[in-house]
Amino acid sequence: MAKTWVGRVRSWITKNMDLPQDVMMDLPRITMIGQIHIYIENHRGLLAFTDKELRLLLKQGQLLIKGKSFVIKTILPEEILLEGKIDQVIYINENPGGTK
């Protein structure tokens, strides 16, 4: 019940105080430049990386990026800059039951 109340308060503050939702709701901010760069802020960690795939942990779920010739240009605790040919960006929602 406390989580629901906290969520309602955050939503109300975000809506009524004109604050960015990504800041108040712990949402990732994803910025893409064409198909060659993607910058992700507010992630929870790197789960997997190859030259064809990047998987990040988010507060709720995961972010999967598929493509070719991936190179991590910058990695910080909550930010990552990926370069390469980006073909897909997939948000994987994790349900409490363990199914996707």
Biopython code that builds the backbone (N, CA, C, O; Angstrom):
import numpy as np
from Bio.PDB.StructureBuilder import StructureBuilder

atoms = [
    (1, "MET", "N", (0.821, -1.187, 0.000)),
    (1, "MET", "CA", (0.000, 0.000, 0.000)),
    (1, "MET", "C", (0.866, 1.252, 0.000)),
    (1, "MET", "O", (0.517, 2.257, -0.619)),
    (2, "ALA", "N", (2.004, 1.186, 0.702)),
    (2, "ALA", "CA", (2.893, 2.350, 0.758)),
    (2, "ALA", "C", (3.456, 2.676, -0.620)),
    (2, "ALA", "O", (3.605, 3.847, -0.970)),
    (3, "LYS", "N", (3.773, 1.630, -1.414)),
    (3, "LYS", "CA", (4.305, 1.871, -2.757)),
    (3, "LYS", "C", (3.271, 2.565, -3.635)),
    (3, "LYS", "O", (3.613, 3.449, -4.420)),
    (4, "THR", "N", (2.010, 2.168, -3.504)),
    (4, "THR", "CA", (0.949, 2.794, -4.282)),
    (4, "THR", "C", (0.809, 4.256, -3.901)),
    (4, "THR", "O", (0.672, 5.112, -4.775)),
    (5, "TRP", "N", (0.839, 4.551, -2.637)),
    (5, "TRP", "CA", (0.720, 5.928, -2.161)),
    (5, "TRP", "C", (1.897, 6.764, -2.646)),
    (5, "TRP", "O", (1.712, 7.889, -3.112)),
    (6, "VAL", "N", (3.102, 6.223, -2.540)),
    (6, "VAL", "CA", (4.294, 6.939, -3.005)),
    (6, "VAL", "C", (4.198, 7.191, -4.506)),
    (6, "VAL", "O", (4.541, 8.277, -4.972)),
    (7, "GLY", "N", (3.743, 6.212, -5.256)),
    (7, "GLY", "CA", (3.577, 6.370, -6.702)),
    (7, "GLY", "C", (2.579, 7.454, -7.046)),
    (7, "GLY", "O", (2.795, 8.234, -7.974)),
    (8, "ARG", "N", (1.486, 7.507, -6.302)),
    (8, "ARG", "CA", (0.477, 8.555, -6.534)),
    (8, "ARG", "C", (1.030, 9.934, -6.224)),
    (8, "ARG", "O", (0.775, 10.891, -6.956)),
    (9, "VAL", "N", (1.785, 10.038, -5.141)),
    (9, "VAL", "CA", (2.385, 11.327, -4.779)),
    (9, "VAL", "C", (3.375, 11.767, -5.853)),
    (9, "VAL", "O", (3.375, 12.932, -6.249)),
    (10, "ARG", "N", (4.214, 10.855, -6.326)),
    (10, "ARG", "CA", (5.170, 11.197, -7.386)),
    (10, "ARG", "C", (4.456, 11.648, -8.651)),
    (10, "ARG", "O", (4.854, 12.630, -9.277)),
    (11, "SER", "N", (3.398, 10.930, -9.028)),
    (11, "SER", "CA", (2.638, 11.314, -10.224)),
    (11, "SER", "C", (2.026, 12.696, -10.061)),
    (11, "SER", "O", (2.071, 13.512, -10.982)),
    (12, "TRP", "N", (1.455, 12.959, -8.897)),
    (12, "TRP", "CA", (0.835, 14.263, -8.644)),
    (12, "TRP", "C", (1.876, 15.376, -8.698)),
    (12, "TRP", "O", (1.643, 16.416, -9.314)),
    (13, "ILE", "N", (3.025, 15.160, -8.054)),
    (13, "ILE", "CA", (4.091, 16.170, -8.053)),
    (13, "ILE", "C", (4.583, 16.411, -9.474)),
    (13, "ILE", "O", (4.768, 17.557, -9.883)),
    (14, "THR", "N", (4.793, 15.341, -10.221)),
    (14, "THR", "CA", (5.274, 15.470, -11.599)),
    (14, "THR", "C", (4.290, 16.267, -12.447)),
    (14, "THR", "O", (4.686, 17.155, -13.202)),
    (15, "LYS", "N", (3.012, 15.945, -12.319)),
    (15, "LYS", "CA", (1.993, 16.606, -13.129)),
    (15, "LYS", "C", (1.805, 18.068, -12.729)),
    (15, "LYS", "O", (1.725, 18.940, -13.594)),
    (16, "ASN", "N", (1.735, 18.338, -11.441)),
    (16, "ASN", "CA", (1.396, 19.682, -10.966)),
    (16, "ASN", "C", (2.584, 20.621, -10.827)),
    (16, "ASN", "O", (2.395, 21.836, -10.771)),
    (17, "MET", "N", (3.788, 20.101, -10.769)),
    (17, "MET", "CA", (4.962, 20.958, -10.606)),
    (17, "MET", "C", (5.773, 21.053, -11.901)),
    (17, "MET", "O", (6.843, 21.662, -11.916)),
    (18, "ASP", "N", (5.275, 20.459, -12.983)),
    (18, "ASP", "CA", (5.958, 20.487, -14.280)),
    (18, "ASP", "C", (7.389, 19.970, -14.206)),
    (18, "ASP", "O", (8.291, 20.538, -14.821)),
    (19, "LEU", "N", (7.593, 18.896, -13.456)),
    (19, "LEU", "CA", (8.907, 18.268, -13.372)),
    (19, "LEU", "C", (8.995, 17.150, -14.407)),
    (19, "LEU", "O", (7.982, 16.527, -14.725)),
    (20, "PRO", "N", (10.183, 16.888, -14.936)),
    (20, "PRO", "CA", (10.321, 15.807, -15.922)),
    (20, "PRO", "C", (9.969, 14.450, -15.316)),
    (20, "PRO", "O", (10.396, 14.126, -14.208)),
    (21, "GLN", "N", (9.186, 13.662, -16.052)),
    (21, "GLN", "CA", (8.763, 12.356, -15.545)),
    (21, "GLN", "C", (9.930, 11.412, -15.341)),
    (21, "GLN", "O", (9.909, 10.611, -14.407)),
    (22, "ASP", "N", (10.954, 11.481, -16.191)),
    (22, "ASP", "CA", (12.077, 10.556, -16.044)),
    (22, "ASP", "C", (12.804, 10.760, -14.726)),
    (22, "ASP", "O", (13.355, 9.808, -14.172)),
    (23, "VAL", "N", (12.815, 11.985, -14.216)),
    (23, "VAL", "CA", (13.483, 12.275, -12.946)),
    (23, "VAL", "C", (12.647, 11.773, -11.775)),
    (23, "VAL", "O", (13.164, 11.094, -10.889)),
    (24, "MET", "N", (11.380, 12.098, -11.766)),
    (24, "MET", "CA", (10.521, 11.756, -10.631)),
    (24, "MET", "C", (10.129, 10.276, -10.589)),
    (24, "MET", "O", (9.943, 9.720, -9.506)),
    (25, "MET", "N", (10.003, 9.643, -11.739)),
    (25, "MET", "CA", (9.497, 8.276, -11.781)),
    (25, "MET", "C", (10.600, 7.239, -12.010)),
    (25, "MET", "O", (10.294, 6.068, -12.232)),
    (26, "ASP", "N", (11.865, 7.637, -11.963)),
    (26, "ASP", "CA", (12.993, 6.727, -12.205)),
    (26, "ASP", "C", (12.894, 6.023, -13.556)),
    (26, "ASP", "O", (13.185, 4.832, -13.667)),
    (27, "LEU", "N", (12.485, 6.762, -14.572)),
    (27, "LEU", "CA", (12.388, 6.211, -15.920)),
    (27, "LEU", "C", (13.687, 6.449, -16.671)),
    (27, "LEU", "O", (14.374, 7.438, -16.416)),
    (28, "PRO", "N", (14.036, 5.557, -17.594)),
    (28, "PRO", "CA", (15.241, 5.807, -18.388)),
    (28, "PRO", "C", (14.982, 6.906, -19.415)),
    (28, "PRO", "O", (13.867, 7.045, -19.917)),
    (29, "ARG", "N", (16.008, 7.675, -19.718)),
    (29, "ARG", "CA", (15.948, 8.666, -20.794)),
    (29, "ARG", "C", (16.830, 8.121, -21.908)),
    (29, "ARG", "O", (18.019, 7.869, -21.711)),
    (30, "ILE", "N", (16.229, 7.944, -23.083)),
    (30, "ILE", "CA", (16.928, 7.350, -24.217)),
    (30, "ILE", "C", (16.988, 8.372, -25.342)),
    (30, "ILE", "O", (15.959, 8.874, -25.795)),
    (31, "THR", "N", (18.210, 8.678, -25.791)),
    (31, "THR", "CA", (18.409, 9.622, -26.884)),
    (31, "THR", "C", (19.135, 8.901, -28.012)),
    (31, "THR", "O", (20.226, 8.365, -27.818)),
    (32, "MET", "N", (18.518, 8.892, -29.198)),
    (32, "MET", "CA", (19.142, 8.260, -30.364)),
    (32, "MET", "C", (19.488, 9.313, -31.398)),
    (32, "MET", "O", (18.727, 10.253, -31.628)),
    (33, "ILE", "N", (20.639, 9.145, -32.015)),
    (33, "ILE", "CA", (21.041, 9.982, -33.135)),
    (33, "ILE", "C", (21.113, 9.053, -34.342)),
    (33, "ILE", "O", (22.071, 8.300, -34.513)),
    (34, "GLY", "N", (20.075, 9.124, -35.175)),
    (34, "GLY", "CA", (19.982, 8.214, -36.311)),
    (34, "GLY", "C", (20.040, 6.770, -35.849)),
    (34, "GLY", "O", (19.422, 6.394, -34.853)),
    (35, "GLN", "N", (20.786, 5.972, -36.583)),
    (35, "GLN", "CA", (20.991, 4.569, -36.211)),
    (35, "GLN", "C", (22.412, 4.334, -35.721)),
    (35, "GLN", "O", (22.841, 3.186, -35.603)),
    (36, "ILE", "N", (23.152, 5.411, -35.431)),
    (36, "ILE", "CA", (24.571, 5.230, -35.113)),
    (36, "ILE", "C", (24.941, 5.453, -33.653)),
    (36, "ILE", "O", (25.958, 4.927, -33.202)),
    (37, "HIS", "N", (24.151, 6.215, -32.896)),
    (37, "HIS", "CA", (24.437, 6.466, -31.481)),
    (37, "HIS", "C", (23.164, 6.304, -30.668)),
    (37, "HIS", "O", (22.075, 6.659, -31.120)),
    (38, "ILE", "N", (23.311, 5.768, -29.471)),
    (38, "ILE", "CA", (22.216, 5.761, -28.509)),
    (38, "ILE", "C", (22.811, 6.071, -27.140)),
    (38, "ILE", "O", (23.815, 5.484, -26.734)),
    (39, "TYR", "N", (22.171, 7.007, -26.437)),
    (39, "TYR", "CA", (22.622, 7.448, -25.120)),
    (39, "TYR", "C", (21.505, 7.145, -24.137)),
    (39, "TYR", "O", (20.388, 7.638, -24.292)),
    (40, "ILE", "N", (21.798, 6.338, -23.129)),
    (40, "ILE", "CA", (20.798, 5.931, -22.149)),
    (40, "ILE", "C", (21.214, 6.441, -20.780)),
    (40, "ILE", "O", (22.327, 6.190, -20.317)),
    (41, "GLU", "N", (20.298, 7.162, -20.139)),
    (41, "GLU", "CA", (20.517, 7.661, -18.783)),
    (41, "GLU", "C", (19.553, 6.953, -17.835)),
    (41, "GLU", "O", (18.486, 6.503, -18.251)),
    (42, "ASN", "N", (19.924, 6.858, -16.585)),
    (42, "ASN", "CA", (19.093, 6.320, -15.515)),
    (42, "ASN", "C", (18.844, 4.816, -15.671)),
    (42, "ASN", "O", (17.730, 4.343, -15.452)),
    (43, "HIS", "N", (19.884, 4.072, -16.049)),
    (43, "HIS", "CA", (19.781, 2.610, -16.054)),
    (43, "HIS", "C", (20.353, 2.087, -14.735)),
    (43, "HIS", "O", (20.964, 2.840, -13.977)),
    (44, "ARG", "N", (20.153, 0.807, -14.468)),
    (44, "ARG", "CA", (20.586, 0.200, -13.205)),
    (44, "ARG", "C", (21.799, -0.712, -13.349)),
    (44, "ARG", "O", (22.258, -1.298, -12.369)),
    (45, "GLY", "N", (22.316, -0.830, -14.566)),
    (45, "GLY", "CA", (23.508, -1.652, -14.737)),
    (45, "GLY", "C", (23.533, -2.382, -16.060)),
    (45, "GLY", "O", (22.503, -2.585, -16.702)),
    (46, "LEU", "N", (24.723, -2.771, -16.453)),
    (46, "LEU", "CA", (24.957, -3.508, -17.693)),
    (46, "LEU", "C", (24.817, -5.000, -17.409)),
    (46, "LEU", "O", (25.511, -5.538, -16.547)),
    (47, "LEU", "N", (23.923, -5.665, -18.132)),
    (47, "LEU", "CA", (23.712, -7.102, -17.949)),
    (47, "LEU", "C", (24.501, -7.932, -18.952)),
    (47, "LEU", "O", (25.044, -8.980, -18.603)),
    (48, "ALA", "N", (24.566, -7.466, -20.202)),
    (48, "ALA", "CA", (25.281, -8.215, -21.238)),
    (48, "ALA", "C", (25.722, -7.261, -22.337)),
    (48, "ALA", "O", (25.056, -6.269, -22.634)),
    (49, "PHE", "N", (26.880, -7.594, -22.941)),
    (49, "PHE", "CA", (27.366, -6.801, -24.062)),
    (49, "PHE", "C", (28.149, -7.677, -25.025)),
    (49, "PHE", "O", (29.041, -8.424, -24.623)),
    (50, "THR", "N", (27.799, -7.574, -26.311)),
    (50, "THR", "CA", (28.592, -8.142, -27.399)),
    (50, "THR", "C", (28.629, -7.083, -28.495)),
    (50, "THR", "O", (28.056, -6.004, -28.342)),
    (51, "ASP", "N", (29.299, -7.390, -29.589)),
    (51, "ASP", "CA", (29.333, -6.413, -30.682)),
    (51, "ASP", "C", (28.000, -6.338, -31.430)),
    (51, "ASP", "O", (27.844, -5.519, -32.336)),
    (52, "LYS", "N", (27.025, -7.204, -31.051)),
    (52, "LYS", "CA", (25.706, -7.210, -31.699)),
    (52, "LYS", "C", (24.547, -6.962, -30.746)),
    (52, "LYS", "O", (23.406, -6.837, -31.191)),
    (53, "GLU", "N", (24.816, -6.886, -29.432)),
    (53, "GLU", "CA", (23.718, -6.770, -28.472)),
    (53, "GLU", "C", (24.178, -6.091, -27.186)),
    (53, "GLU", "O", (25.290, -6.314, -26.709)),
    (54, "LEU", "N", (23.297, -5.260, -26.639)),
    (54, "LEU", "CA", (23.518, -4.624, -25.337)),
    (54, "LEU", "C", (22.244, -4.808, -24.530)),
    (54, "LEU", "O", (21.149, -4.541, -25.024)),
    (55, "ARG", "N", (22.383, -5.263, -23.289)),
    (55, "ARG", "CA", (21.226, -5.444, -22.415)),
    (55, "ARG", "C", (21.487, -4.700, -21.116)),
    (55, "ARG", "O", (22.500, -4.916, -20.450)),
    (56, "LEU", "N", (20.541, -3.807, -20.762)),
    (56, "LEU", "CA", (20.659, -3.003, -19.547)),
    (56, "LEU", "C", (19.524, -3.325, -18.593)),
    (56, "LEU", "O", (18.405, -3.611, -19.019)),
    (57, "LEU", "N", (19.815, -3.277, -17.303)),
    (57, "LEU", "CA", (18.798, -3.419, -16.277)),
    (57, "LEU", "C", (18.183, -2.048, -16.022)),
    (57, "LEU", "O", (18.897, -1.054, -15.892)),
    (58, "LEU", "N", (16.855, -1.999, -15.952)),
    (58, "LEU", "CA", (16.131, -0.775, -15.626)),
    (58, "LEU", "C", (15.425, -0.973, -14.298)),
    (58, "LEU", "O", (15.417, -2.083, -13.765)),
    (59, "LYS", "N", (14.837, 0.069, -13.760)),
    (59, "LYS", "CA", (14.102, -0.076, -12.504)),
    (59, "LYS", "C", (12.986, -1.106, -12.670)),
    (59, "LYS", "O", (12.757, -1.933, -11.789)),
    (60, "GLN", "N", (12.298, -1.047, -13.802)),
    (60, "GLN", "CA", (11.257, -2.031, -14.094)),
    (60, "GLN", "C", (11.550, -2.650, -15.448)),
    (60, "GLN", "O", (11.171, -2.091, -16.478)),
    (61, "GLY", "N", (12.205, -3.772, -15.462)),
    (61, "GLY", "CA", (12.465, -4.478, -16.698)),
    (61, "GLY", "C", (13.878, -4.301, -17.214)),
    (61, "GLY", "O", (14.807, -3.996, -16.467)),
    (62, "GLN", "N", (14.009, -4.500, -18.515)),
    (62, "GLN", "CA", (15.313, -4.426, -19.171)),
    (62, "GLN", "C", (15.172, -3.704, -20.503)),
    (62, "GLN", "O", (14.080, -3.596, -21.061)),
    (63, "LEU", "N", (16.300, -3.214, -20.994)),
    (63, "LEU", "CA", (16.361, -2.602, -22.312)),
    (63, "LEU", "C", (17.333, -3.424, -23.144)),
    (63, "LEU", "O", (18.481, -3.624, -22.749)),
    (64, "LEU", "N", (16.875, -3.899, -24.293)),
    (64, "LEU", "CA", (17.687, -4.711, -25.194)),
    (64, "LEU", "C", (17.892, -3.935, -26.489)),
    (64, "LEU", "O", (16.930, -3.493, -27.116)),
    (65, "ILE", "N", (19.142, -3.775, -26.880)),
    (65, "ILE", "CA", (19.483, -3.068, -28.111)),
    (65, "ILE", "C", (20.226, -4.050, -29.000)),
    (65, "ILE", "O", (21.208, -4.658, -28.575)),
    (66, "LYS", "N", (19.755, -4.208, -30.245)),
    (66, "LYS", "CA", (20.363, -5.140, -31.192)),
    (66, "LYS", "C", (20.862, -4.383, -32.411)),
    (66, "LYS", "O", (20.264, -3.393, -32.834)),
    (67, "GLY", "N", (21.965, -4.862, -32.970)),
    (67, "GLY", "CA", (22.530, -4.231, -34.152)),
    (67, "GLY", "C", (23.857, -4.854, -34.527)),
    (67, "GLY", "O", (24.049, -6.061, -34.385)),
    (68, "LYS", "N", (24.787, -4.014, -35.014)),
    (68, "LYS", "CA", (26.091, -4.504, -35.482)),
    (68, "LYS", "C", (27.191, -3.531, -35.087)),
    (68, "LYS", "O", (26.958, -2.334, -34.916)),
    (69, "SER", "N", (28.375, -4.065, -34.948)),
    (69, "SER", "CA", (29.594, -3.269, -34.714)),
    (69, "SER", "C", (29.485, -2.359, -33.492)),
    (69, "SER", "O", (29.916, -1.207, -33.540)),
    (70, "PHE", "N", (28.911, -2.865, -32.397)),
    (70, "PHE", "CA", (28.730, -2.046, -31.198)),
    (70, "PHE", "C", (30.050, -1.788, -30.487)),
    (70, "PHE", "O", (30.897, -2.673, -30.359)),
    (71, "VAL", "N", (30.200, -0.559, -30.031)),
    (71, "VAL", "CA", (31.328, -0.134, -29.208)),
    (71, "VAL", "C", (30.758, 0.756, -28.114)),
    (71, "VAL", "O", (30.010, 1.691, -28.399)),
    (72, "ILE", "N", (31.109, 0.469, -26.859)),
    (72, "ILE", "CA", (30.708, 1.345, -25.757)),
    (72, "ILE", "C", (31.700, 2.496, -25.712)),
    (72, "ILE", "O", (32.881, 2.292, -25.430)),
    (73, "LYS", "N", (31.225, 3.699, -25.988)),
    (73, "LYS", "CA", (32.088, 4.879, -26.001)),
    (73, "LYS", "C", (32.250, 5.470, -24.605)),
    (73, "LYS", "O", (33.330, 5.938, -24.244)),
    (74, "THR", "N", (31.173, 5.445, -23.823)),
    (74, "THR", "CA", (31.201, 5.970, -22.458)),
    (74, "THR", "C", (30.336, 5.081, -21.589)),
    (74, "THR", "O", (29.248, 4.672, -21.992)),
    (75, "ILE", "N", (30.828, 4.779, -20.382)),
    (75, "ILE", "CA", (30.005, 4.054, -19.424)),
    (75, "ILE", "C", (30.246, 4.653, -18.048)),
    (75, "ILE", "O", (31.378, 4.734, -17.573)),
    (76, "LEU", "N", (29.159, 5.067, -17.425)),
    (76, "LEU", "CA", (29.157, 5.636, -16.079)),
    (76, "LEU", "C", (28.131, 4.854, -15.265)),
    (76, "LEU", "O", (27.381, 4.062, -15.835)),
    (77, "PRO", "N", (28.077, 5.055, -13.949)),
    (77, "PRO", "CA", (27.147, 4.264, -13.137)),
    (77, "PRO", "C", (25.690, 4.276, -13.615)),
    (77, "PRO", "O", (25.007, 3.259, -13.489)),
    (78, "GLU", "N", (25.195, 5.394, -14.159)),
    (78, "GLU", "CA", (23.803, 5.451, -14.609)),
    (78, "GLU", "C", (23.661, 5.929, -16.049)),
    (78, "GLU", "O", (22.553, 6.241, -16.486)),
    (79, "GLU", "N", (24.768, 5.993, -16.797)),
    (79, "GLU", "CA", (24.726, 6.480, -18.175)),
    (79, "GLU", "C", (25.600, 5.600, -19.060)),
    (79, "GLU", "O", (26.616, 5.062, -18.621)),
    (80, "ILE", "N", (25.183, 5.468, -20.313)),
    (80, "ILE", "CA", (25.985, 4.709, -21.273)),
    (80, "ILE", "C", (25.786, 5.299, -22.668)),
    (80, "ILE", "O", (24.673, 5.665, -23.047)),
    (81, "LEU", "N", (26.869, 5.386, -23.419)),
    (81, "LEU", "CA", (26.829, 5.836, -24.808)),
    (81, "LEU", "C", (27.312, 4.688, -25.678)),
    (81, "LEU", "O", (28.444, 4.224, -25.541)),
    (82, "LEU", "N", (26.449, 4.238, -26.571)),
    (82, "LEU", "CA", (26.744, 3.117, -27.453)),
    (82, "LEU", "C", (26.815, 3.620, -28.889)),
    (82, "LEU", "O", (25.998, 4.431, -29.326)),
    (83, "GLU", "N", (27.811, 3.119, -29.610)),
    (83, "GLU", "CA", (27.985, 3.487, -31.016)),
    (83, "GLU", "C", (27.992, 2.221, -31.857)),
    (83, "GLU", "O", (28.519, 1.192, -31.433)),
    (84, "GLY", "N", (27.416, 2.290, -33.035)),
    (84, "GLY", "CA", (27.347, 1.165, -33.962)),
    (84, "GLY", "C", (26.114, 1.319, -34.827)),
    (84, "GLY", "O", (25.508, 2.390, -34.852)),
    (85, "LYS", "N", (25.732, 0.267, -35.537)),
    (85, "LYS", "CA", (24.498, 0.311, -36.325)),
    (85, "LYS", "C", (23.383, -0.292, -35.488)),
    (85, "LYS", "O", (23.377, -1.496, -35.228)),
    (86, "ILE", "N", (22.442, 0.540, -35.067)),
    (86, "ILE", "CA", (21.347, 0.117, -34.198)),
    (86, "ILE", "C", (20.165, -0.304, -35.064)),
    (86, "ILE", "O", (19.649, 0.488, -35.852)),
    (87, "ASP", "N", (19.738, -1.567, -34.911)),
    (87, "ASP", "CA", (18.602, -2.088, -35.670)),
    (87, "ASP", "C", (17.324, -2.138, -34.842)),
    (87, "ASP", "O", (16.238, -1.880, -35.361)),
    (88, "GLN", "N", (17.445, -2.470, -33.553)),
    (88, "GLN", "CA", (16.264, -2.618, -32.702)),
    (88, "GLN", "C", (16.545, -2.101, -31.299)),
    (88, "GLN", "O", (17.643, -2.263, -30.766)),
    (89, "VAL", "N", (15.533, -1.477, -30.714)),
    (89, "VAL", "CA", (15.547, -1.101, -29.301)),
    (89, "VAL", "C", (14.279, -1.708, -28.713)),
    (89, "VAL", "O", (13.168, -1.343, -29.097)),
    (90, "ILE", "N", (14.457, -2.638, -27.777)),
    (90, "ILE", "CA", (13.332, -3.400, -27.237)),
    (90, "ILE", "C", (13.267, -3.199, -25.727)),
    (90, "ILE", "O", (14.258, -3.384, -25.021)),
    (91, "TYR", "N", (12.085, -2.819, -25.243)),
    (91, "TYR", "CA", (11.853, -2.705, -23.810)),
    (91, "TYR", "C", (11.224, -4.011, -23.344)),
    (91, "TYR", "O", (10.167, -4.405, -23.838)),
    (92, "ILE", "N", (11.869, -4.682, -22.397)),
    (92, "ILE", "CA", (11.373, -5.949, -21.861)),
    (92, "ILE", "C", (10.807, -5.669, -20.479)),
    (92, "ILE", "O", (11.539, -5.337, -19.547)),
    (93, "ASN", "N", (9.496, -5.807, -20.362)),
    (93, "ASN", "CA", (8.822, -5.545, -19.100)),
    (93, "ASN", "C", (8.842, -6.806, -18.255)),
    (93, "ASN", "O", (8.451, -7.874, -18.726)),
    (94, "GLU", "N", (9.290, -6.696, -17.018)),
    (94, "GLU", "CA", (9.321, -7.852, -16.119)),
    (94, "GLU", "C", (8.077, -7.844, -15.256)),
    (94, "GLU", "O", (7.812, -6.880, -14.538)),
    (95, "ASN", "N", (7.315, -8.927, -15.331)),
    (95, "ASN", "CA", (6.133, -9.087, -14.495)),
    (95, "ASN", "C", (6.517, -9.842, -13.231)),
    (95, "ASN", "O", (7.461, -10.631, -13.248)),
    (96, "PRO", "N", (5.790, -9.611, -12.119)),
    (96, "PRO", "CA", (6.106, -10.311, -10.871)),
    (96, "PRO", "C", (6.057, -11.828, -11.001)),
    (96, "PRO", "O", (6.761, -12.524, -10.270)),
    (97, "GLY", "N", (5.239, -12.363, -11.918)),
    (97, "GLY", "CA", (5.128, -13.806, -12.092)),
    (97, "GLY", "C", (6.297, -14.416, -12.833)),
    (97, "GLY", "O", (6.379, -15.639, -12.952)),
    (98, "GLY", "N", (7.206, -13.593, -13.335)),
    (98, "GLY", "CA", (8.378, -14.095, -14.016)),
    (98, "GLY", "C", (8.208, -14.244, -15.513)),
    (98, "GLY", "O", (9.165, -14.595, -16.202)),
    (99, "THR", "N", (7.005, -13.987, -16.043)),
    (99, "THR", "CA", (6.807, -14.071, -17.486)),
    (99, "THR", "C", (7.020, -12.712, -18.111)),
    (99, "THR", "O", (6.889, -11.681, -17.452)),
    (100, "LYS", "N", (7.349, -12.721, -19.383)),
    (100, "LYS", "CA", (7.591, -11.459, -20.089)),
    (100, "LYS", "C", (6.410, -11.095, -20.946)),
    (100, "LYS", "O", (6.429, -10.063, -21.617)),
]
sb = StructureBuilder()
sb.init_structure("model")
sb.init_model(0)
sb.init_chain("A")
sb.init_seg("    ")
for serial, (resi, resn, name, xyz) in enumerate(atoms, 1):
    if name == "N":
        sb.init_residue(resn, " ", resi, " ")
    sb.init_atom(name, np.array(xyz, "f"), 0.0, 1.0, " ", f" {name:<3s}", serial, name[0])
structure = sb.get_structure()
